[in-house]
Amino acid sequence: MAVAQLSHLTGWGKGYGPPFGYFGPWDGGKGMMMGAYGGMMMPPMFGLKGKGKGKGKSPLKVDPAKKVWIGNIPEGVQWKELQTLVDSVVKSKWVEIFRGKGKGTAAVVYATPEEAAQAVSGLNGQSLGGQSIVVDAWEKGTK
């Protein structure tokens, strides 16, 4: 059946609604034609469950011994600037500057706890954006 022949069934030939086949046949809200997948005429392409933004584990969910907390970060400093500074002492795996409630702080992840300890001693007191940063071992906060 052609699209023009189905326009009287769907109401889409009158200039409203998505093109035929986009979500499956729809009669303008008077009831939906139910297919095998709850109204869709074809199976979902990407599965029924997703992990959302990022689609994986966050790098912050690692062993706390591999993480370092950095404070006194000036406003306007970008993560790439911080990464350049921390990589000058020990190569980091991941850097994040917190905004909002954690403003002025950051987390840096290293490959080993030894590298994280070396970064704490090597970075503490260094200058970033005209301010002296404070570096300490990561401690999980209480909720």
RAPEKA-V74322 format. One record per residue. N is the residue number from 0. OMEGA is omega in whole degrees, -180 to 180 (* if undefined). D_CENTER is the distance of its C-alpha to the mean C-alpha in Angstrom with 1 decimal. Layout:
n,omega,d_center
N,OMEGA,D_CENTER
N,OMEGA,D_CENTER
//
This chain:
n,omega,d_center
0,-179,43.9
1,-180,42.8
2,-179,40.4
3,-180,43.3
4,-179,45.0
5,-176,42.1
6,179,41.6
7,178,44.2
8,-174,42.2
9,-176,38.7
10,-176,39.7
11,178,37.5
12,-178,40.5
13,174,41.0
14,176,38.2
15,-179,35.4
16,-180,32.6
17,179,30.5
18,-178,32.4
19,178,33.9
20,-178,31.8
21,175,28.5
22,-175,28.0
23,-178,31.4
24,179,34.6
25,-174,34.5
26,175,37.6
27,176,36.4
28,-180,35.4
29,-178,38.6
30,-176,37.0
31,174,34.7
32,-175,36.0
33,176,34.4
34,-178,33.5
35,-176,32.6
36,175,28.9
37,177,29.4
38,178,30.3
39,-177,28.7
40,176,31.3
41,-178,29.2
42,177,26.8
43,-175,23.1
44,-173,21.8
45,180,18.4
46,-178,19.6
47,-179,19.6
48,176,16.6
49,180,13.0
50,178,10.1
51,-176,7.9
52,178,4.4
53,177,4.1
54,178,7.7
55,-180,8.9
56,176,9.6
57,177,8.0
58,178,10.6
59,179,11.7
60,178,13.2
61,178,16.1
62,-179,19.7
63,179,20.3
64,179,23.1
65,-177,20.8
66,178,18.9
67,176,20.4
68,177,20.2
69,-180,21.1
70,180,22.6
71,178,24.6
72,-179,22.2
73,178,23.6
74,179,21.8
75,178,20.8
76,180,20.1
77,-177,17.1
78,-178,15.1
79,177,17.1
80,179,20.3
81,-180,19.5
82,178,18.7
83,179,22.0
84,-177,23.9
85,179,22.6
86,177,23.1
87,178,26.7
88,179,27.4
89,-179,25.4
90,-180,22.8
91,176,19.3
92,-173,16.7
93,-179,13.7
94,175,13.7
95,173,11.8
96,-178,13.8
97,177,13.4
98,177,14.3
99,-176,16.1
100,-179,17.7
101,-175,17.1
102,178,18.3
103,179,20.1
104,180,18.6
105,174,16.3
106,177,15.5
107,-179,16.6
108,178,16.6
109,-177,19.7
110,-177,21.2
111,175,24.0
112,179,25.2
113,177,28.0
114,178,25.9
115,179,24.0
116,178,27.5
117,179,28.8
118,179,26.0
119,-178,26.9
120,-177,30.5
121,-176,29.9
122,-175,27.5
123,179,28.9
124,179,30.7
125,-177,29.6
126,177,29.2
127,180,26.0
128,178,26.5
129,179,29.9
130,177,29.0
131,-178,29.5
132,177,26.4
133,-177,26.6
134,-179,25.1
135,176,25.4
136,-179,24.4
137,174,21.4
138,180,22.6
139,179,20.7
140,177,21.3
141,-179,23.1
142,*,21.9
//
